[in-house]
Amino acid sequence: MAEAVTTPASSPSVAPAAGPESDTVDLAVDLAVIGAGPCGIAVGAAAHRAGLSSVLVDRGPLCAAIVGYPWYMQFFSTPEKLEIEGLPFVTAEKNATRREALTYYRRVAEYFELDTRLYEDVEAVEGKAGEFRLRTRRQGEAPGDAAERTLRARNVVVATGGFHAPNLLGVPGEDLPQVSHHYREPHPYWRRDVVVVGGSNSAVEASLELFRAGARVTLVHFLHDFDRGVKPWVLPDIRNRVEKGEVAVRWGHRVEEIAPGRVVLRDEATGVLETLPNDHVLALTGWRSDPSLLRSLSVDIDAETGVPAHDPGTMETPVPGVFIAGVLAAGNDANRIFIENGRWHGRSIVQAIAGRPGSGTGSGSGAEDVREGASPAAR
Ligand SMILES: Cc1cc2nc3c(=O)[nH]c(=O)nc-3n(C[C@H](O)[C@H](O)[C@H](O)COP(=O)(O)OP(=O)(O)OC[C@H]3O[C@@H](n4cnc5c(N)ncnc54)[C@H](O)[C@@H]3O)c2cc1C
């Protein structure tokens, strides 16, 4: 089924493409952004301001990662640090809730008239700078169900985030229904024996919520203290709960095996095994990105850090016309780039391509600095 690319009215750079009529989209955009999380949205917003056309394609809903966060989480960043292109983010309290952030990013997409293709997976990217082709498939469409969709773009931005797949424990029983790598809310765990694996913010905050909702919590961490990145204002609370025995902890332990009704732990130092009664295991051990699209474009991924090769000034990879944005640029260390700093990648990218031949000729000659006065690179 043929489908035409629609672009914001203010983006005059869309040029008709020559060629036979086909199921291929017949217009090329300046930027195809793969991933419509906060940082992908920021790329689209910066492009809009600069008069460049863009399309955002996401395999899930807008801001799929935030959709999956714990229902009642609050961002640690104050709202102005989550803002895109100066559009004010007003919240009821000092920190935004997940719900407020989702409302805000929907509003950003509307305000900047972003062309979003949601529930549409990018399966392959072919071509080269000036003439990329993205092959996409909508959710539920099996091969042969519908004509292949192709999106043409002069540049590609990969902003697929860091939440592709959980870091697995790799132990027997991990696939049992009592095991989850997501934590949403505490209620289902009332009066249940819950093992929380991990020592980061996710594990600590889940443990506190679970304890307060009446779950019997044991936190299992392979280190001997909480991770250094745990929010300083949360630490005293969890330390007090641990000291009082309200949240049990097994430092220096790993999960050895999970079975219905029990979990086996191993002391890293002594090798001694311990069996705990167990109803649920929440393995909150972090997530990793998926570099496969970048690899298919011949972008090198550092074997140690997982960081895709790129110029931090422009966010362009060594493959001309292929850019990265957002937490994907952090490789294995998702704590290095988040919304606060990843939201500026859009401006760097737009500034890099705005002057290139064939790019949009809109009124903006680059990302206009609306509020903070600082260029992304200067921050
Ligand atoms: C509990 C929690 C609290 C946090 N609090 C804060 C905070 O206070 N401040 C802060 O700055 N950061 C915070 N973060 C981190 C922040 O949420 C992430 O850094 C941010 O989501 C990164 O944005 P992104 O756009 O780079 O990637 P993501 O938000 O992960 O978006 C990537 C998008 O790409 C899509 N995608 C992936 N592969 C494909 C494909 N092949 N085709 C199409 N689409 C694809 C995904 O569906 C997703 O929508 C928090 C994270 C967590 C877990």
The ligand as an SDF file (V2000), in Angstrom:
LIG
                    3D

 53 58  0  0  0  0  0  0  0  0999 V2000
   13.0850    5.0550   36.3870 C   0  0  0  0  0  0  0  0  0  0  0  0
   13.8490    6.0170   35.5330 C   0  0  0  0  0  0  0  0  0  0  0  0
   13.9180    7.3600   35.8630 C   0  0  0  0  0  0  0  0  0  0  0  0
   14.6080    8.2660   35.0370 C   0  0  0  0  0  0  0  0  0  0  0  0
   14.6540    9.5820   35.4080 N   0  0  0  0  0  0  0  0  0  0  0  0
   15.3330   10.4530   34.6290 C   0  0  0  0  0  0  0  0  0  0  0  0
   15.4300   11.8400   34.9860 C   0  0  0  0  0  0  0  0  0  0  0  0
   14.9370   12.2720   36.0350 O   0  0  0  0  0  0  0  0  0  0  0  0
   16.1090   12.6770   34.1680 N   0  0  0  0  0  0  0  0  0  0  0  0
   16.6910   12.2470   33.0070 C   0  0  0  0  0  0  0  0  0  0  0  0
   17.2770   13.0800   32.3050 O   0  0  0  0  0  0  0  0  0  0  0  0
   16.6350   10.9510   32.6400 N   0  0  0  0  0  0  0  0  0  0  0  0
   15.9740   10.0480   33.4290 C   0  0  0  0  0  0  0  0  0  0  0  0
   15.9410    8.7250   33.0730 N   0  0  0  0  0  0  0  0  0  0  0  0
   16.6390    8.2840   31.8640 C   0  0  0  0  0  0  0  0  0  0  0  0
   15.8260    8.6380   30.6230 C   0  0  0  0  0  0  0  0  0  0  0  0
   14.5240    8.1530   30.7290 O   0  0  0  0  0  0  0  0  0  0  0  0
   16.4770    8.0880   29.3760 C   0  0  0  0  0  0  0  0  0  0  0  0
   17.7940    8.5780   29.3250 O   0  0  0  0  0  0  0  0  0  0  0  0
   15.7100    8.5670   28.1370 C   0  0  0  0  0  0  0  0  0  0  0  0
   14.5060    7.8570   28.0180 O   0  0  0  0  0  0  0  0  0  0  0  0
   16.5550    8.4250   26.9080 C   0  0  0  0  0  0  0  0  0  0  0  0
   15.8350    8.9410   25.8200 O   0  0  0  0  0  0  0  0  0  0  0  0
   16.1070    8.4320   24.3420 P   0  0  0  0  0  0  0  0  0  0  0  0
   15.1710    9.1970   23.4620 O   0  0  0  0  0  0  0  0  0  0  0  0
   17.5550    8.4720   24.0660 O   0  0  0  0  0  0  0  0  0  0  0  0
   15.7150    6.8810   24.3580 O   0  0  0  0  0  0  0  0  0  0  0  0
   14.3630    6.1410   24.7540 P   0  0  0  0  0  0  0  0  0  0  0  0
   13.5280    6.9610   25.6570 O   0  0  0  0  0  0  0  0  0  0  0  0
   14.7400    4.7750   25.2010 O   0  0  0  0  0  0  0  0  0  0  0  0
   13.5870    6.0260   23.3580 O   0  0  0  0  0  0  0  0  0  0  0  0
   14.0250    5.1740   22.3230 C   0  0  0  0  0  0  0  0  0  0  0  0
   12.8490    4.8540   21.4260 C   0  0  0  0  0  0  0  0  0  0  0  0
   13.3250    4.0920   20.2900 O   0  0  0  0  0  0  0  0  0  0  0  0
   12.3600    3.1160   19.9410 C   0  0  0  0  0  0  0  0  0  0  0  0
   13.0140    2.0650   19.1290 N   0  0  0  0  0  0  0  0  0  0  0  0
   13.9850    1.2180   19.5070 C   0  0  0  0  0  0  0  0  0  0  0  0
   14.3650    0.4420   18.4620 N   0  0  0  0  0  0  0  0  0  0  0  0
   13.6100    0.8150   17.3850 C   0  0  0  0  0  0  0  0  0  0  0  0
   13.5280    0.4010   16.0190 C   0  0  0  0  0  0  0  0  0  0  0  0
   14.3090   -0.5580   15.4980 N   0  0  0  0  0  0  0  0  0  0  0  0
   12.6190    0.9920   15.2010 N   0  0  0  0  0  0  0  0  0  0  0  0
   11.8370    1.9680   15.6890 C   0  0  0  0  0  0  0  0  0  0  0  0
   11.8670    2.4070   16.9720 N   0  0  0  0  0  0  0  0  0  0  0  0
   12.7500    1.8500   17.8100 C   0  0  0  0  0  0  0  0  0  0  0  0
   11.8190    2.6680   21.3060 C   0  0  0  0  0  0  0  0  0  0  0  0
   10.5220    2.1040   21.1720 O   0  0  0  0  0  0  0  0  0  0  0  0
   11.7930    3.9920   22.1030 C   0  0  0  0  0  0  0  0  0  0  0  0
   10.5490    4.6650   22.0230 O   0  0  0  0  0  0  0  0  0  0  0  0
   15.2580    7.8020   33.8730 C   0  0  0  0  0  0  0  0  0  0  0  0
   15.2000    6.4460   33.5490 C   0  0  0  0  0  0  0  0  0  0  0  0
   14.5250    5.5510   34.3570 C   0  0  0  0  0  0  0  0  0  0  0  0
   14.4930    4.1020   33.9740 C   0  0  0  0  0  0  0  0  0  0  0  0
  1  2  1  0
  2  3  1  0
  2 52  2  0
  3  4  2  0
  4  5  1  0
  4 50  1  0
  5  6  2  0
  6  7  1  0
  6 13  1  0
  7  8  2  0
  7  9  1  0
  9 10  1  0
 10 11  2  0
 10 12  1  0
 12 13  2  0
 13 14  1  0
 14 15  1  0
 14 50  1  0
 15 16  1  0
 16 17  1  0
 16 18  1  0
 18 19  1  0
 18 20  1  0
 20 21  1  0
 20 22  1  0
 22 23  1  0
 23 24  1  0
 24 25  2  0
 24 26  1  0
 24 27  1  0
 27 28  1  0
 28 29  2  0
 28 30  1  0
 28 31  1  0
 31 32  1  0
 32 33  1  0
 33 34  1  0
 33 48  1  0
 34 35  1  0
 35 36  1  0
 35 46  1  0
 36 37  1  0
 36 45  1  0
 37 38  2  0
 38 39  1  0
 39 40  1  0
 39 45  2  0
 40 41  1  0
 40 42  2  0
 42 43  1  0
 43 44  2  0
 44 45  1  0
 46 47  1  0
 46 48  1  0
 48 49  1  0
 50 51  2  0
 51 52  1  0
 52 53  1  0
M  END
$$$$
